[in-house]
Amino acid sequence: MPKQTLTTAMRKHQRYLPVQANHGTLLSLFVTLANGVCDLDVVRDGNETCCVRFEDVAFFWNSDLKIPPRQFRARLAELTFEQRLGSMADRADRTPQSARFSVHEQRPCPPTSRPS
């Protein structure tokens, strides 16, 4: 499974940070923070239990690899993005247009003063 897939799941879903070796290899360690006083053993057990979700990530990753990208793209028309804005396919079609507009309309930001 790609490193980016694992680290995204860690940061976005599990809310903990991956640990990498100096040369960038992902280690089987993570860092998590608790906001306030807590029972460290409960927090540790909960976070270690969440690692089981990587089995879910691996399952969906491997399942997705069996479907050609064109077939994924075709299925986007069946998913509603927002009723007034159309399907996920409509959204995907608009994204490149929005990016081109943003690039062409971009203006330099005015200089800001920095505290000395």
C-alpha positions in Angstrom: 0.0 0.0 0.0 1.4 3.4 -0.8 2.9 5.4 2.1 0.6 8.4 1.2 -2.5 6.2 1.7 -1.4 5.1 5.1 -0.3 8.5 6.3 -3.5 10.1 5.1 -5.6 7.6 7.0 -3.4 8.2 10.1 -3.8 12.0 9.9 -7.3 12.4 8.7 -9.2 9.5 10.2 -7.2 8.3 13.2 -5.8 11.8 14.2 -2.3 10.7 14.9 1.0 11.4 13.2 3.1 8.9 11.3 6.8 8.5 12.2 9.4 8.2 9.5 13.1 7.2 9.5 15.6 9.9 8.5 15.6 8.4 4.9 11.8 8.7 4.7 10.8 5.1 5.4 7.5 4.8 7.3 8.1 3.2 10.7 5.5 1.2 12.6 5.2 4.0 15.2 2.9 6.9 15.6 2.5 10.0 17.7 -0.7 11.2 19.3 -1.6 14.0 21.5 -4.2 14.2 24.2 -6.0 17.4 25.0 -6.0 17.6 28.8 -5.8 15.1 31.6 -6.5 11.5 30.5 -5.8 7.9 31.4 -2.8 7.2 29.3 -3.4 3.4 29.2 -6.9 3.9 27.8 -5.7 6.4 25.2 -2.8 4.1 24.2 -5.1 1.1 23.9 -7.6 3.0 21.9 -5.0 4.3 19.5 -3.4 0.9 19.1 -6.9 -0.6 18.5 -7.4 2.0 15.7 -4.5 0.5 13.9 -6.8 -2.3 12.9 -8.5 0.2 10.6 -5.5 -0.1 8.4 -6.8 -3.6 7.5 -9.9 -1.7 6.2 -7.7 0.7 4.2 -5.8 -2.2 2.7 -9.0 -4.0 1.8 -10.5 -1.0 0.0 -7.1 -0.2 -1.7 -6.8 -3.7 -3.0 -10.5 -3.7 -4.1 -10.1 -0.4 -5.9 -7.1 -1.7 -7.8 -9.3 -4.3 -9.5 -11.5 -1.6 -11.1 -10.1 0.3 -14.1 -10.0 4.1 -13.7 -12.5 4.6 -16.6 -15.0 2.5 -14.8 -14.5 4.6 -11.6 -15.0 7.8 -13.6 -18.2 6.5 -15.2 -19.6 5.6 -11.7 -19.2 9.3 -10.6 -22.3 10.2 -12.5 -24.3 8.1 -10.1 -23.1 10.0 -7.0 -24.8 13.3 -6.1 -22.3 15.9 -5.1 -25.0 18.4 -4.1 -28.5 18.5 -5.5 -28.2 22.0 -7.0 -24.7 21.4 -8.3 -25.1 18.0 -9.9 -23.1 14.7 -9.6 -19.6 14.0 -8.6 -18.8 13.6 -12.4 -20.1 17.2 -13.0 -17.9 18.4 -10.2 -14.9 16.5 -11.6 -15.6 18.2 -15.0 -15.7 21.6 -13.4 -12.5 21.3 -11.4 -10.0 21.7 -14.3 -12.0 24.7 -15.5 -11.9 26.3 -12.0 -8.2 25.7 -11.8 -7.6 27.3 -15.2 -9.7 30.3 -14.2 -7.8 30.6 -10.8 -4.4 30.5 -12.6 -5.4 33.1 -15.2 -7.1 35.4 -12.6 -4.3 35.2 -10.0 -2.9 38.6 -9.1 0.1 39.2 -6.9 -0.7 39.8 -3.2 0.1 43.3 -2.0 3.2 43.3 0.2 2.6 43.0 3.9 4.6 44.7 6.6 6.3 42.3 9.0 7.1 43.1 12.6 10.7 44.0 13.1 
